[in-house]
Amino acid sequence: MAEADVLQAARIVVALNLLRNESEVLELAAMLAARKQARLLALFVEDADLANLAGLPFAREVCRDSTAERGLDRLRLERALRARAGRIQALLSRLNQRLSIEVGFKAVRGPFMATVFEEAGQVDILCLGHKAGRPLQPAAAPVWALYDGSAAAGAALRLAEELARGEGCGLSVVLPVADGGGFQALAAQVLSRCAEEGRVPGLFPVEPGDGVKLLRGMRQSGCRVLVLARRGADLVPTLAEQGIYPLILV
């Protein structure tokens, strides 16, 4: 997405399912929607594979708190889906009243990531909630962005700057460079961009596609949200599936 499109986005989509926490990412997306006067849509994906699995006699589920094991019951799953959908819609209603933003809700069924990318249009800012079990976050955890010098990464960096400014937190920028080559050039571009806002971001070099080192860095300093280009970033599928931190894709 071009930088101008990010600034004028008409719709911000938050993709959720049973495994992903809705409150934090919806709050963040709602504040963004209010600043951009954009519509906020919660896309609730009911996992078709999980629904099919619930119909099998050998399917089991483990309670997160007690580790007790029990059969995966289809009726209980459907009740859980309805309860989560109701909770998301109630939160949307509160955000609508508090921030005077236009909100919407849509429930679809299918594989999570494939359905999300099919449903979310190319002009959308797409937000993915994190899964349960996220590492404890410092009070002033920074916003992270991935910048590789492309126009799409420039849009992601600009949005990350806006979020960090709005949240009153720091900004950390991941620079994918092979064997350290090109780090100085990318760092100079980032510092030049951020100088306009009077901000000095943290710079974090990683080998292209090295999600392990990136996650280690985010665990050390905390991560409010990671912003990156939807296309052209090798890490998108891995980070999206893992769901350790909230993601915003532009």
Phi, psi and omega in degrees: 000136179290158182299321180297323179293322178299318182291332184250019184305131182270344184213133176244123184252130174249116182264130185222159169212191183298333186271349189251135180290132185262333192294310185294313184289327177292320177299314181296315180294325180294319177297322178294318179297321179295319180292327183264356185054046182253163176274138179254123179241126173266121179255109183260115184260116175273115187294113181295323180296320179294319179297319178292322180296325182296341180274358183264140185293335183268357182291134181231154173232151181243127178293129183296326185276316186257349186063012177291145183251141177209166180295146178274104187266132183297317181295319179295323177296316180297321177296319179296321178296316180295320180295317180294318178300318179296321180294319179296316181294324177295319178294320177301319179298318179294320179294322177299316181290321185284323188249356181056047177249155176278130182234159177209162180222137177219130176251132178225163179237136180161180174298137192303296188294317180298319180291320180300311183290334176286320185279325185276120182292164184292339181270000183279150161271121187252124181247136178241125178289159178273158179277166176298152179090015178298140178303147179301132185260138172299157182300324183248045180300136183280163166278137178250149174221153175249126183232121179242011178093351181281164178297321180295320178292329175297321177295320179296318180296319180296319178293321178298320176300316181297317179295315181298319178295316180293326181272351181066038182232178181282174179230128175242135184240125177273130179244107180282109182225134180279122179054030178080351182290133179088359182298314184299320181294314179294319180299319180296320178297315181296313182296324178295316179297315186284338180298331179298331180262003181068030184244139175246103183279160169281141181246134189226098180283139174220155171293141179307128179082003182276080181292332182296312180294321179298313180296325178297317179295320180291326177294322183293317184257350186087161181212114176292313178194151177250126181250128179207164181290139181294322180250148175088358178252115183299336187275349186304307183301317182294311182295323180293318180291320181294319176063031181286324180233152175299143179238146168236122181250132180236000000 
